[in-house]
Amino acid sequence: MRIVHVSDCYAPRTGGIETQVRDLARTQAAAGHEVHVLTATPGEDGERGGVRTDDDGVTVHRLGTHMPFDLPVNPAAPPRMRALLAEIDPDVVHVHAGVVSPFAFDGVRVALDAGAPVAVTWHCMLDGTVPAMRVAARHSRWGHAPMALSAVSSAAAERVASVFDAPVSVVPNGMDLERWAPHGLPASDGALHVVATMRLAPRKRGSALIAVVEDAVSQLPEGSLRVDVYGAGPMQARMARSVRRRGLEDVVTLHGAVPRESLREAYREAHVFLAPAVLEAFGIAALEARTSGLVVVAHRGTGVAEFVTHEEDGLLVDDDAAMARAVVRLVREPDLRARLQAQARSARPPFTWTRVLEHAEAEYRRAQEIAGR
């Protein structure tokens, strides 16, 4: 099968969409498919303007242009997209969308105009945008376009369905479960070792994480808690100032961006993973931590609930104050922590790449049927 993925963001940028699109494309290529990625993200050495690069068997077409901060945006990309689709003649075009994805939305329009089967997967929660998007869909071609819609979790799919009044499937994120399998129990120095991994951007609520830690620390004896935060982004400097202002330098360490291999090692030394985002469509970092055997604490109603069950292998909370209380519980109730951790380590999440490929291919067949192929 000839598969074209369209995504504003792709490696070397880091984040959930970037990681999943790359891993999915590589897995499909390894399975024998011809896979192309059209992206507005420049390459490692600044490749853009149509440069083609190979990424483990995936042909990546770098259609970005010179933008401030290397933003993955190129309003002039559609003509090049049209030429590439005519050249590749794909069996399906798989578009990966977020709340604001101008490149991906251009890809949808170009692919529909070309008569290609189109599958659109939403990697975001549409909270706060549903009314406006619903009106836009009803008064534009989006409302009746022949495309297969999906999202990365049931929670995200509900929002998409409320916009389009159309069937919305779930094409979950995937991962190599063996690579992230737990190995041995973490050492204990008497403190609860907490980790959090995220892009340090407002939507991920890094500042709220610092406030949650301060709240928990105020309820615990000194030395009870140690928090390591991994990730980079525009909020990093503000979070560092917040740590200093709140007097948490001995508790919170901001490590910046680290390779995924380093994250695996960090998770093996930790007990708990905190996921402060309330608009988390799936939560690949939380899934990696959960697969590594950590107790995940996250907000209810997010995609994290796809793989964390409250009081069985993690804790789901209603607000930030409840998240702080959950951390305090895990310090004060070692038996609870041990029970949750044992379940997290023994019950593997079902998000293998084999399963994800099955979901994706079913969606591609649905897109082809909708397009009359």
HURA-V645844 format. One record per run of one state. SS is the DSSP state (H for helix, E for strand, C for the rest). FROM is the first residue (numbers start at 1). LEN is the number of residues. If there is no record, write none. Layout:
ss:SS from:FROM len:LEN
ss:SS from:FROM len:LEN
This chain:
ss:C from:1 len:1
ss:E from:2 len:6
ss:C from:8 len:8
ss:H from:16 len:15
ss:C from:31 len:3
ss:E from:34 len:6
ss:C from:40 len:11
ss:E from:51 len:5
ss:C from:56 len:2
ss:E from:58 len:5
ss:C from:63 len:5
ss:H from:68 len:3
ss:C from:71 len:7
ss:H from:78 len:11
ss:C from:89 len:3
ss:E from:92 len:6
ss:C from:98 len:4
ss:H from:102 len:12
ss:C from:114 len:4
ss:E from:118 len:5
ss:C from:123 len:7
ss:H from:130 len:9
ss:C from:139 len:2
ss:H from:141 len:4
ss:C from:145 len:2
ss:E from:147 len:5
ss:C from:152 len:2
ss:H from:154 len:11
ss:C from:165 len:3
ss:E from:168 len:3
ss:C from:171 len:21
ss:E from:192 len:6
ss:C from:198 len:4
ss:H from:202 len:3
ss:C from:205 len:1
ss:H from:206 len:13
ss:C from:219 len:6
ss:E from:225 len:6
ss:C from:231 len:5
ss:H from:236 len:10
ss:C from:246 len:6
ss:E from:252 len:5
ss:C from:257 len:3
ss:H from:260 len:9
ss:C from:269 len:3
ss:E from:272 len:4
ss:C from:276 len:8
ss:H from:284 len:8
ss:C from:292 len:3
ss:E from:295 len:5
ss:C from:300 len:3
ss:H from:303 len:4
ss:C from:307 len:3
ss:E from:310 len:1
ss:C from:311 len:3
ss:E from:314 len:4
ss:C from:318 len:2
ss:H from:320 len:13
ss:C from:333 len:1
ss:H from:334 len:13
ss:C from:347 len:6
ss:H from:353 len:18
ss:C from:371 len:3
